[in-house]
Amino acid sequence: MQTILTQDIDVEKQVKAKYADRKLVYKVNQSISLGFIRAKLIELFVLGQKDSELLLRELKQLFVLNVIPIRPNRKYKREPDKYRQRTKPKQFRNRRLLL
């Protein structure tokens, strides 16, 4: 569901239009968009047709406001196991809670 909403043609056009004057190309932040969807998921399915359309428009506007740059020519490969200890790794919350 997140992929469908974030890869919508309207959202992509709005992001490109809003951030066209900047140096880098921008895309929707997947972590934050997932947090927004999780917060509104029950409302999306419980509400009626018109209310759900309004909620979808609000979600798409939030997606356009929360973007991250696509940085070209990254030199360094990420090594996730480099700093891992011998103990069981802690599970951190990767999503921002929206209340």
Backbone as XML, in Angstrom:
<?xml version="1.0"?>
<chain id="A" units="angstrom">
  <residue number="1" name="MET">
    <atom name="N" x="0.831" y="-1.191" z="0.000"/>
    <atom name="CA" x="0.000" y="0.000" z="0.000"/>
    <atom name="C" x="0.874" y="1.252" z="0.000"/>
  </residue>
  <residue number="2" name="GLN">
    <atom name="N" x="1.962" y="1.205" z="0.764"/>
    <atom name="CA" x="2.862" y="2.343" z="0.802"/>
    <atom name="C" x="3.472" y="2.604" z="-0.570"/>
  </residue>
  <residue number="3" name="THR">
    <atom name="N" x="3.880" y="1.548" z="-1.237"/>
    <atom name="CA" x="4.476" y="1.701" z="-2.559"/>
    <atom name="C" x="3.494" y="2.289" z="-3.552"/>
  </residue>
  <residue number="4" name="ILE">
    <atom name="N" x="2.258" y="1.838" z="-3.494"/>
    <atom name="CA" x="1.238" y="2.355" z="-4.406"/>
    <atom name="C" x="1.014" y="3.847" z="-4.182"/>
  </residue>
  <residue number="5" name="LEU">
    <atom name="N" x="0.939" y="4.253" z="-2.932"/>
    <atom name="CA" x="0.682" y="5.664" z="-2.635"/>
    <atom name="C" x="1.884" y="6.556" z="-2.939"/>
  </residue>
  <residue number="6" name="THR">
    <atom name="N" x="3.089" y="6.076" z="-2.618"/>
    <atom name="CA" x="4.267" y="6.928" z="-2.822"/>
    <atom name="C" x="4.708" y="6.986" z="-4.273"/>
  </residue>
  <residue number="7" name="GLN">
    <atom name="N" x="4.402" y="5.960" z="-5.074"/>
    <atom name="CA" x="4.793" y="5.976" z="-6.476"/>
    <atom name="C" x="3.670" y="6.470" z="-7.383"/>
  </residue>
  <residue number="8" name="ASP">
    <atom name="N" x="2.683" y="7.091" z="-6.809"/>
    <atom name="CA" x="1.609" y="7.680" z="-7.594"/>
    <atom name="C" x="2.191" y="8.767" z="-8.491"/>
  </residue>
  <residue number="9" name="ILE">
    <atom name="N" x="1.705" y="8.863" z="-9.694"/>
    <atom name="CA" x="2.236" y="9.820" z="-10.672"/>
    <atom name="C" x="2.072" y="11.257" z="-10.181"/>
  </residue>
  <residue number="10" name="ASP">
    <atom name="N" x="0.944" y="11.556" z="-9.536"/>
    <atom name="CA" x="0.711" y="12.912" z="-9.033"/>
    <atom name="C" x="1.731" y="13.294" z="-7.967"/>
  </residue>
  <residue number="11" name="VAL">
    <atom name="N" x="2.042" y="12.365" z="-7.067"/>
    <atom name="CA" x="2.999" y="12.649" z="-5.998"/>
    <atom name="C" x="4.383" y="12.887" z="-6.589"/>
  </residue>
  <residue number="12" name="GLU">
    <atom name="N" x="4.785" y="12.057" z="-7.541"/>
    <atom name="CA" x="6.097" y="12.222" z="-8.156"/>
    <atom name="C" x="6.205" y="13.556" z="-8.890"/>
  </residue>
  <residue number="13" name="LYS">
    <atom name="N" x="5.143" y="13.945" z="-9.589"/>
    <atom name="CA" x="5.157" y="15.227" z="-10.296"/>
    <atom name="C" x="5.215" y="16.393" z="-9.320"/>
  </residue>
  <residue number="14" name="GLN">
    <atom name="N" x="4.468" y="16.284" z="-8.217"/>
    <atom name="CA" x="4.470" y="17.358" z="-7.221"/>
    <atom name="C" x="5.843" y="17.502" z="-6.581"/>
  </residue>
  <residue number="15" name="VAL">
    <atom name="N" x="6.496" y="16.378" z="-6.279"/>
    <atom name="CA" x="7.832" y="16.433" z="-5.682"/>
    <atom name="C" x="8.812" y="17.067" z="-6.660"/>
  </residue>
  <residue number="16" name="LYS">
    <atom name="N" x="8.769" y="16.652" z="-7.918"/>
    <atom name="CA" x="9.684" y="17.222" z="-8.910"/>
    <atom name="C" x="9.427" y="18.705" z="-9.118"/>
  </residue>
  <residue number="17" name="ALA">
    <atom name="N" x="8.167" y="19.109" z="-9.128"/>
    <atom name="CA" x="7.842" y="20.515" z="-9.343"/>
    <atom name="C" x="8.234" y="21.378" z="-8.144"/>
  </residue>
  <residue number="18" name="LYS">
    <atom name="N" x="7.991" y="20.879" z="-6.948"/>
    <atom name="CA" x="8.263" y="21.668" z="-5.753"/>
    <atom name="C" x="9.754" y="21.853" z="-5.513"/>
  </residue>
  <residue number="19" name="TYR">
    <atom name="N" x="10.538" y="20.811" z="-5.806"/>
    <atom name="CA" x="11.964" y="20.853" z="-5.515"/>
    <atom name="C" x="12.808" y="20.941" z="-6.784"/>
  </residue>
  <residue number="20" name="ALA">
    <atom name="N" x="12.259" y="21.506" z="-7.839"/>
    <atom name="CA" x="12.975" y="21.601" z="-9.116"/>
    <atom name="C" x="14.133" y="22.596" z="-9.058"/>
  </residue>
  <residue number="21" name="ASP">
    <atom name="N" x="14.012" y="23.615" z="-8.222"/>
    <atom name="CA" x="15.055" y="24.639" z="-8.171"/>
    <atom name="C" x="16.221" y="24.247" z="-7.269"/>
  </residue>
  <residue number="22" name="ARG">
    <atom name="N" x="16.189" y="23.084" z="-6.678"/>
    <atom name="CA" x="17.269" y="22.647" z="-5.805"/>
    <atom name="C" x="18.325" y="21.870" z="-6.580"/>
  </residue>
  <residue number="23" name="LYS">
    <atom name="N" x="19.456" y="21.710" z="-5.942"/>
    <atom name="CA" x="20.604" y="21.103" z="-6.595"/>
    <atom name="C" x="20.426" y="19.600" z="-6.847"/>
  </residue>
  <residue number="24" name="LEU">
    <atom name="N" x="19.869" y="18.887" z="-5.884"/>
    <atom name="CA" x="19.717" y="17.437" z="-5.991"/>
    <atom name="C" x="18.286" y="17.062" z="-6.354"/>
  </residue>
  <residue number="25" name="VAL">
    <atom name="N" x="18.114" y="15.830" z="-6.789"/>
    <atom name="CA" x="16.789" y="15.275" z="-7.068"/>
    <atom name="C" x="16.253" y="14.695" z="-5.755"/>
  </residue>
  <residue number="26" name="TYR">
    <atom name="N" x="14.965" y="14.867" z="-5.505"/>
    <atom name="CA" x="14.373" y="14.428" z="-4.248"/>
    <atom name="C" x="13.349" y="13.328" z="-4.481"/>
  </residue>
  <residue number="27" name="LYS">
    <atom name="N" x="13.176" y="12.479" z="-3.459"/>
    <atom name="CA" x="12.158" y="11.438" z="-3.493"/>
    <atom name="C" x="11.464" y="11.382" z="-2.144"/>
  </residue>
  <residue number="28" name="VAL">
    <atom name="N" x="10.348" y="10.678" z="-2.073"/>
    <atom name="CA" x="9.556" y="10.573" z="-0.849"/>
    <atom name="C" x="10.322" y="9.745" z="0.173"/>
  </residue>
  <residue number="29" name="ASN">
    <atom name="N" x="10.339" y="10.201" z="1.421"/>
    <atom name="CA" x="10.994" y="9.478" z="2.505"/>
    <atom name="C" x="10.131" y="8.276" z="2.890"/>
  </residue>
  <residue number="30" name="GLN">
    <atom name="N" x="10.645" y="7.087" z="2.660"/>
    <atom name="CA" x="9.880" y="5.861" z="2.877"/>
    <atom name="C" x="9.575" y="5.611" z="4.357"/>
  </residue>
  <residue number="31" name="SER">
    <atom name="N" x="10.520" y="5.896" z="5.238"/>
    <atom name="CA" x="10.300" y="5.648" z="6.667"/>
    <atom name="C" x="9.189" y="6.525" z="7.225"/>
  </residue>
  <residue number="32" name="ILE">
    <atom name="N" x="9.236" y="7.789" z="6.896"/>
    <atom name="CA" x="8.223" y="8.716" z="7.404"/>
    <atom name="C" x="6.871" y="8.440" z="6.765"/>
  </residue>
  <residue number="33" name="SER">
    <atom name="N" x="6.870" y="8.102" z="5.474"/>
    <atom name="CA" x="5.593" y="7.819" z="4.815"/>
    <atom name="C" x="4.939" y="6.574" z="5.413"/>
  </residue>
  <residue number="34" name="LEU">
    <atom name="N" x="5.732" y="5.582" z="5.773"/>
    <atom name="CA" x="5.176" y="4.398" z="6.421"/>
    <atom name="C" x="4.568" y="4.760" z="7.776"/>
  </residue>
  <residue number="35" name="GLY">
    <atom name="N" x="5.218" y="5.645" z="8.513"/>
    <atom name="CA" x="4.670" y="6.100" z="9.787"/>
    <atom name="C" x="3.346" y="6.830" z="9.620"/>
  </residue>
  <residue number="36" name="PHE">
    <atom name="N" x="3.244" y="7.669" z="8.585"/>
    <atom name="CA" x="1.985" y="8.367" z="8.312"/>
    <atom name="C" x="0.877" y="7.380" z="7.959"/>
  </residue>
  <residue number="37" name="ILE">
    <atom name="N" x="1.202" y="6.394" z="7.132"/>
    <atom name="CA" x="0.197" y="5.412" z="6.730"/>
    <atom name="C" x="-0.250" y="4.580" z="7.918"/>
  </residue>
  <residue number="38" name="ARG">
    <atom name="N" x="0.685" y="4.165" z="8.748"/>
    <atom name="CA" x="0.320" y="3.370" z="9.933"/>
    <atom name="C" x="-0.599" y="4.153" z="10.860"/>
  </residue>
  <residue number="39" name="ALA">
    <atom name="N" x="-0.353" y="5.448" z="10.989"/>
    <atom name="CA" x="-1.176" y="6.274" z="11.874"/>
    <atom name="C" x="-2.595" y="6.440" z="11.336"/>
  </residue>
  <residue number="40" name="LYS">
    <atom name="N" x="-2.766" y="6.448" z="10.023"/>
    <atom name="CA" x="-4.066" y="6.712" z="9.412"/>
    <atom name="C" x="-4.742" y="5.472" z="8.831"/>
  </residue>
  <residue number="41" name="LEU">
    <atom name="N" x="-4.160" y="4.295" z="9.016"/>
    <atom name="CA" x="-4.650" y="3.098" z="8.343"/>
    <atom name="C" x="-6.076" y="2.726" z="8.749"/>
  </residue>
  <residue number="42" name="ILE">
    <atom name="N" x="-6.366" y="2.735" z="10.015"/>
    <atom name="CA" x="-7.705" y="2.354" z="10.472"/>
    <atom name="C" x="-8.738" y="3.359" z="9.982"/>
  </residue>
  <residue number="43" name="GLU">
    <atom name="N" x="-8.395" y="4.640" z="10.076"/>
    <atom name="CA" x="-9.324" y="5.668" z="9.591"/>
    <atom name="C" x="-9.590" y="5.507" z="8.100"/>
  </residue>
  <residue number="44" name="LEU">
    <atom name="N" x="-8.584" y="5.090" z="7.371"/>
    <atom name="CA" x="-8.711" y="4.943" z="5.919"/>
    <atom name="C" x="-9.731" y="3.879" z="5.550"/>
  </residue>
  <residue number="45" name="PHE">
    <atom name="N" x="-9.764" y="2.776" z="6.284"/>
    <atom name="CA" x="-10.678" y="1.692" z="5.952"/>
    <atom name="C" x="-12.041" y="1.821" z="6.617"/>
  </residue>
  <residue number="46" name="VAL">
    <atom name="N" x="-12.127" y="2.548" z="7.714"/>
    <atom name="CA" x="-13.395" y="2.677" z="8.440"/>
    <atom name="C" x="-14.268" y="3.774" z="7.856"/>
  </residue>
  <residue number="47" name="LEU">
    <atom name="N" x="-13.652" y="4.847" z="7.385"/>
    <atom name="CA" x="-14.416" y="5.994" z="6.896"/>
    <atom name="C" x="-15.102" y="5.686" z="5.567"/>
  </residue>
  <residue number="48" name="GLY">
    <atom name="N" x="-16.019" y="6.543" z="5.195"/>
    <atom name="CA" x="-16.735" y="6.386" z="3.931"/>
    <atom name="C" x="-15.883" y="6.765" z="2.740"/>
  </residue>
  <residue number="49" name="GLN">
    <atom name="N" x="-16.472" y="6.709" z="1.570"/>
    <atom name="CA" x="-15.767" y="6.951" z="0.312"/>
    <atom name="C" x="-15.182" y="8.363" z="0.238"/>
  </residue>
  <residue number="50" name="LYS">
    <atom name="N" x="-15.978" y="9.389" z="0.538"/>
    <atom name="CA" x="-15.507" y="10.771" z="0.421"/>
    <atom name="C" x="-14.453" y="11.083" z="1.473"/>
  </residue>
  <residue number="51" name="ASP">
    <atom name="N" x="-14.656" y="10.593" z="2.696"/>
    <atom name="CA" x="-13.692" y="10.853" z="3.751"/>
    <atom name="C" x="-12.359" y="10.156" z="3.467"/>
  </residue>
  <residue number="52" name="SER">
    <atom name="N" x="-12.413" y="8.963" z="2.898"/>
    <atom name="CA" x="-11.166" y="8.258" z="2.590"/>
    <atom name="C" x="-10.416" y="8.953" z="1.454"/>
  </residue>
  <residue number="53" name="GLU">
    <atom name="N" x="-11.127" y="9.535" z="0.499"/>
    <atom name="CA" x="-10.467" y="10.283" z="-0.565"/>
    <atom name="C" x="-9.775" y="11.528" z="-0.007"/>
  </residue>
  <residue number="54" name="LEU">
    <atom name="N" x="-10.427" y="12.199" z="0.940"/>
    <atom name="CA" x="-9.827" y="13.356" z="1.588"/>
    <atom name="C" x="-8.577" y="12.936" z="2.364"/>
  </residue>
  <residue number="55" name="LEU">
    <atom name="N" x="-8.660" y="11.815" z="3.062"/>
    <atom name="CA" x="-7.528" y="11.314" z="3.830"/>
    <atom name="C" x="-6.359" y="10.935" z="2.915"/>
  </residue>
  <residue number="56" name="LEU">
    <atom name="N" x="-6.657" y="10.347" z="1.769"/>
    <atom name="CA" x="-5.606" y="10.011" z="0.805"/>
    <atom name="C" x="-4.928" y="11.270" z="0.268"/>
  </residue>
  <residue number="57" name="ARG">
    <atom name="N" x="-5.704" y="12.316" z="0.022"/>
    <atom name="CA" x="-5.109" y="13.575" z="-0.430"/>
    <atom name="C" x="-4.199" y="14.166" z="0.645"/>
  </residue>
  <residue number="58" name="GLU">
    <atom name="N" x="-4.642" y="14.081" z="1.919"/>
    <atom name="CA" x="-3.804" y="14.580" z="3.019"/>
    <atom name="C" x="-2.499" y="13.787" z="3.118"/>
  </residue>
  <residue number="59" name="LEU">
    <atom name="N" x="-2.590" y="12.463" z="2.975"/>
    <atom name="CA" x="-1.387" y="11.631" z="3.020"/>
    <atom name="C" x="-0.422" y="11.996" z="1.897"/>
  </residue>
  <residue number="60" name="LYS">
    <atom name="N" x="-0.952" y="12.211" z="0.708"/>
    <atom name="CA" x="-0.090" y="12.559" z="-0.424"/>
    <atom name="C" x="0.580" y="13.914" z="-0.208"/>
  </residue>
  <residue number="61" name="GLN">
    <atom name="N" x="-0.130" y="14.863" z="0.409"/>
    <atom name="CA" x="0.485" y="16.154" z="0.710"/>
    <atom name="C" x="1.609" y="15.997" z="1.738"/>
  </residue>
  <residue number="62" name="LEU">
    <atom name="N" x="1.393" y="15.131" z="2.723"/>
    <atom name="CA" x="2.444" y="14.871" z="3.710"/>
    <atom name="C" x="3.655" y="14.217" z="3.056"/>
  </residue>
  <residue number="63" name="PHE">
    <atom name="N" x="3.417" y="13.348" z="2.085"/>
    <atom name="CA" x="4.519" y="12.710" z="1.375"/>
    <atom name="C" x="5.354" y="13.744" z="0.626"/>
  </residue>
  <residue number="64" name="VAL">
    <atom name="N" x="4.682" y="14.714" z="0.018"/>
    <atom name="CA" x="5.390" y="15.738" z="-0.752"/>
    <atom name="C" x="6.215" y="16.626" z="0.177"/>
  </residue>
  <residue number="65" name="LEU">
    <atom name="N" x="5.737" y="16.870" z="1.379"/>
    <atom name="CA" x="6.458" y="17.722" z="2.322"/>
    <atom name="C" x="7.663" y="17.029" z="2.950"/>
  </residue>
  <residue number="66" name="ASN">
    <atom name="N" x="7.644" y="15.709" z="3.026"/>
    <atom name="CA" x="8.721" y="14.957" z="3.676"/>
    <atom name="C" x="9.481" y="14.153" z="2.626"/>
  </residue>
  <residue number="67" name="VAL">
    <atom name="N" x="10.545" y="14.752" z="2.135"/>
    <atom name="CA" x="11.337" y="14.138" z="1.077"/>
    <atom name="C" x="12.802" y="14.033" z="1.513"/>
  </residue>
  <residue number="68" name="ILE">
    <atom name="N" x="13.553" y="13.198" z="0.798"/>
    <atom name="CA" x="14.985" y="13.077" z="1.032"/>
    <atom name="C" x="15.695" y="13.194" z="-0.312"/>
  </residue>
  <residue number="69" name="PRO">
    <atom name="N" x="16.937" y="13.712" z="-0.311"/>
    <atom name="CA" x="17.655" y="13.852" z="-1.578"/>
    <atom name="C" x="18.234" y="12.520" z="-2.040"/>
  </residue>
  <residue number="70" name="ILE">
    <atom name="N" x="18.314" y="12.369" z="-3.339"/>
    <atom name="CA" x="19.004" y="11.227" z="-3.926"/>
    <atom name="C" x="20.414" y="11.715" z="-4.225"/>
  </residue>
  <residue number="71" name="ARG">
    <atom name="N" x="21.375" y="11.209" z="-3.487"/>
    <atom name="CA" x="22.752" y="11.679" z="-3.617"/>
    <atom name="C" x="23.510" y="10.799" z="-4.606"/>
  </residue>
  <residue number="72" name="PRO">
    <atom name="N" x="23.949" y="11.362" z="-5.704"/>
    <atom name="CA" x="24.655" y="10.557" z="-6.706"/>
    <atom name="C" x="26.108" y="10.302" z="-6.305"/>
  </residue>
  <residue number="73" name="ASN">
    <atom name="N" x="26.679" y="9.273" z="-6.880"/>
    <atom name="CA" x="28.103" y="8.948" z="-6.738"/>
    <atom name="C" x="28.547" y="8.733" z="-5.299"/>
  </residue>
  <residue number="74" name="ARG">
    <atom name="N" x="27.803" y="7.948" z="-4.576"/>
    <atom name="CA" x="28.229" y="7.594" z="-3.234"/>
    <atom name="C" x="29.464" y="6.709" z="-3.327"/>
  </residue>
  <residue number="75" name="LYS">
    <atom name="N" x="30.499" y="7.010" z="-2.566"/>
    <atom name="CA" x="31.753" y="6.293" z="-2.670"/>
    <atom name="C" x="31.832" y="5.092" z="-1.732"/>
  </residue>
  <residue number="76" name="TYR">
    <atom name="N" x="31.303" y="5.247" z="-0.542"/>
    <atom name="CA" x="31.559" y="4.258" z="0.481"/>
    <atom name="C" x="30.388" y="3.292" z="0.621"/>
  </residue>
  <residue number="77" name="LYS">
    <atom name="N" x="30.708" y="2.022" z="0.553"/>
    <atom name="CA" x="29.698" y="0.993" z="0.729"/>
    <atom name="C" x="29.407" y="0.843" z="2.227"/>
  </residue>
  <residue number="78" name="ARG">
    <atom name="N" x="28.153" y="0.705" z="2.566"/>
    <atom name="CA" x="27.783" y="0.528" z="3.966"/>
    <atom name="C" x="28.068" y="-0.896" z="4.398"/>
  </residue>
  <residue number="79" name="GLU">
    <atom name="N" x="28.651" y="-1.036" z="5.576"/>
    <atom name="CA" x="28.951" y="-2.352" z="6.128"/>
    <atom name="C" x="28.178" y="-2.513" z="7.431"/>
  </residue>
  <residue number="80" name="PRO">
    <atom name="N" x="26.992" y="-3.085" z="7.386"/>
    <atom name="CA" x="26.173" y="-3.158" z="8.596"/>
    <atom name="C" x="26.751" y="-4.062" z="9.673"/>
  </residue>
  <residue number="81" name="ASP">
    <atom name="N" x="27.563" y="-5.050" z="9.321"/>
    <atom name="CA" x="28.107" y="-5.971" z="10.317"/>
    <atom name="C" x="29.408" y="-5.476" z="10.927"/>
  </residue>
  <residue number="82" name="LYS">
    <atom name="N" x="29.900" y="-4.357" z="10.507"/>
    <atom name="CA" x="31.190" y="-3.864" z="10.970"/>
    <atom name="C" x="31.197" y="-3.584" z="12.473"/>
  </residue>
  <residue number="83" name="TYR">
    <atom name="N" x="30.132" y="-3.017" z="12.989"/>
    <atom name="CA" x="30.092" y="-2.618" z="14.397"/>
    <atom name="C" x="29.268" y="-3.559" z="15.255"/>
  </residue>
  <residue number="84" name="ARG">
    <atom name="N" x="28.858" y="-4.658" z="14.712"/>
    <atom name="CA" x="28.045" y="-5.603" z="15.467"/>
    <atom name="C" x="28.907" y="-6.318" z="16.500"/>
  </residue>
  <residue number="85" name="GLN">
    <atom name="N" x="28.377" y="-6.426" z="17.697"/>
    <atom name="CA" x="29.087" y="-7.131" z="18.764"/>
    <atom name="C" x="28.643" y="-8.579" z="18.787"/>
  </residue>
  <residue number="86" name="ARG">
    <atom name="N" x="29.229" y="-9.333" z="19.664"/>
    <atom name="CA" x="28.890" y="-10.751" z="19.762"/>
    <atom name="C" x="27.557" y="-10.980" z="20.469"/>
  </residue>
  <residue number="87" name="THR">
    <atom name="N" x="27.040" y="-9.955" z="21.104"/>
    <atom name="CA" x="25.756" y="-10.089" z="21.788"/>
    <atom name="C" x="24.621" y="-9.944" z="20.787"/>
  </residue>
  <residue number="88" name="LYS">
    <atom name="N" x="23.447" y="-10.282" z="21.228"/>
    <atom name="CA" x="22.279" y="-10.135" z="20.368"/>
    <atom name="C" x="22.049" y="-8.653" z="20.078"/>
  </residue>
  <residue number="89" name="PRO">
    <atom name="N" x="21.917" y="-8.273" z="18.819"/>
    <atom name="CA" x="21.758" y="-6.847" z="18.509"/>
    <atom name="C" x="20.418" y="-6.299" z="19.010"/>
  </residue>
  <residue number="90" name="LYS">
    <atom name="N" x="20.434" y="-5.055" z="19.443"/>
    <atom name="CA" x="19.214" y="-4.410" z="19.917"/>
    <atom name="C" x="18.359" y="-4.010" z="18.723"/>
  </residue>
  <residue number="91" name="GLN">
    <atom name="N" x="17.065" y="-4.131" z="18.879"/>
    <atom name="CA" x="16.141" y="-3.743" z="17.824"/>
    <atom name="C" x="15.649" y="-2.330" z="18.115"/>
  </residue>
  <residue number="92" name="PHE">
    <atom name="N" x="16.031" y="-1.399" z="17.271"/>
    <atom name="CA" x="15.625" y="-0.017" z="17.442"/>
    <atom name="C" x="14.418" y="0.275" z="16.571"/>
  </residue>
  <residue number="93" name="ARG">
    <atom name="N" x="13.592" y="1.172" z="17.034"/>
    <atom name="CA" x="12.429" y="1.597" z="16.267"/>
    <atom name="C" x="12.905" y="2.500" z="15.146"/>
  </residue>
  <residue number="94" name="ASN">
    <atom name="N" x="12.622" y="2.095" z="13.939"/>
    <atom name="CA" x="13.100" y="2.831" z="12.762"/>
    <atom name="C" x="12.051" y="3.801" z="12.237"/>
  </residue>
  <residue number="95" name="ARG">
    <atom name="N" x="10.910" y="3.841" z="12.832"/>
    <atom name="CA" x="9.842" y="4.690" z="12.340"/>
    <atom name="C" x="9.486" y="5.741" z="13.393"/>
  </residue>
  <residue number="96" name="ARG">
    <atom name="N" x="9.175" y="6.909" z="12.942"/>
    <atom name="CA" x="8.755" y="7.967" z="13.843"/>
    <atom name="C" x="7.282" y="7.775" z="14.179"/>
  </residue>
  <residue number="97" name="LEU">
    <atom name="N" x="6.960" y="7.802" z="15.463"/>
    <atom name="CA" x="5.552" y="7.676" z="15.862"/>
    <atom name="C" x="4.853" y="9.012" z="15.677"/>
  </residue>
  <residue number="98" name="LEU">
    <atom name="N" x="3.703" y="8.953" z="15.137"/>
    <atom name="CA" x="2.910" y="10.165" z="14.915"/>
    <atom name="C" x="1.680" y="10.100" z="15.784"/>
  </residue>
  <residue number="99" name="LEU">
    <atom name="N" x="1.578" y="11.021" z="16.678"/>
    <atom name="CA" x="0.425" y="11.045" z="17.579"/>
    <atom name="C" x="-0.408" y="12.259" z="17.342"/>
  </residue>
</chain>
